[in-house]
């Protein structure tokens, strides 16, 4: 509220002295009641704990309780042990900055995280080194994190009764590995069996190449005879040309005889019957009854045939069940084949451009070409070429081929001599 307007009165008047005495009389009772309320600090309290439980007190609170209990009031001594102000929030303005910093609670989350990671590392060390055979059939060992994730997924499925959606942030162009594992026979010190298996695979690939080359050579010889079949083709053509005019009369006689036989056959064959003329008159009552009887007999025969087939099928229930099982098995096989083809298509190489991706030839060495020691090994291959081939295999880079170099000849200009002579005569 705004302060009361001060009356400007002179000091030597009775009205001024009366006002001052009235203000003093009003102020003294207020100060007296304030002092009484301040002395009784334990008049109100909030107790949230159990009645028989005793809480710990700080040294400062204990000293304050002793000071308050030393008074003459019995009520203050009784209520001093209840710590009425302990549950009340302390204002930020009342506590200094240094004390508030000291009273700040310690955050134990980073420490707990460090302890958890240290315990997991100790557990992994206690499990021992995890080894994996690149060329073996042993499955990849699962870490503790993988097992925890699997347990979490199983718990989620058990609680929600629905499978979680697989998180797919990015789908690759191909599921093929970026760095495929080479054959075990390609190591620097392979075993005899692995090296022989690699040589057998290389031999098979060479045989496939040779068969393709032979097939292409045969197709070229068939369409465009070369030096190998030129002599035989010329001899056959010469014989045909030399025998072109022989046995001409016999062929003509044979042709006339054939014509006579054909004429006799044509005369002996009976002629086709003339088409039956359809009458436009409507069918009579007798013909309609006959047609209805024929339709009824056909329906009875079809019904009898259906019932007979149904009775036979009832007798063949075992065979029918086997047929159903075979059809279901065939459907499962087709489904598995489709899935396998889909997986193969996903891991295969797509056609991105005009050229098709060609798998590089497998590099191999014979038994006498292997280095006897590691000191004699020499770096072979090109990492850049391997990376480019890997990108092309995974459909991330378009396969390209080197363009053939073509020699460009300079343009020549030709001029007729007569044209030059006419030009010289006109100039003269």
C-alpha angles and dihedrals in degrees: 000000000000115000117264115262110261115235112231102220130156119252097232096065129092093229091063094050091049091053093050092050090050091053092049092050090053095046100049097062091049093054091045094053091046091055091049093051093046093053092054098063094155097059094106128033142163118222114190099160132084115282096241098040119103118205130211116261129206119236092253092053091049092052090048090051090052092051092048092045093053091071125104094245112100092201092057091050092052096046095043093080094056093068094221093186097050097090094043115099114249116230119247091228093057095056119067121239096251093052092049090053091051092049094051112119121247114250107229099181097093090046092051090049092052091048091050093050091047091051091050091049091050090050092052091049091050090053089062131228114325114222129186131194109229094202098032131091095241112124120243112268114248120232126222091258091057092051091048091052091048091050090050092050091049091049091050092049091048093051101039096030092221133097115250119245113255111247108238113176096161132016115208125223091243138011092221115119117260092228111029117207111249124229116284089238090065094070121109092252108026127175120252094252094049092047092049091049091052092049090049091053090049091050091051092052091050091051090052090052092049093050091050091051091050092050091050091048091051092051091050092049091050095052099029111026111212135191094301098059099025095094095049092046092050092048092051092048091049093051092049092049094048093049095046097103100040125110094013097146094049091052091051092050092048089051093053091048090051091052091052092050090049091052091050091050090049091052093047095051112094118241121249116263115256117259117269113250113233116223120225093214115113119252117263130238093264094054091048090053091049092051091049090050091051092050091048092051091049091051091049091050091050092049091048090050091050093051092047091051090048092052090048090050090052089055090048097052092122092051091045091052089052090050090050090050091049091049091050091049090050090051090051091050091050090049092051090048090052091050091048090049090049091051090048090050091049092051094039131088121268126220105252102164145359095297125067121228113256119202110237117248116266111253115226140163130214122241093262092049096058116108112249094215140017091249091067096051115118126199110256134181132029123270092203092055091047091051092050091049090049091053091049092048091053092048093247096117130038114244112240136183130215111260116240115253113242123197114231113213119211117254115256127208122214125197127190118240094225090055090052092050092050090049091051092049092051090050093054 
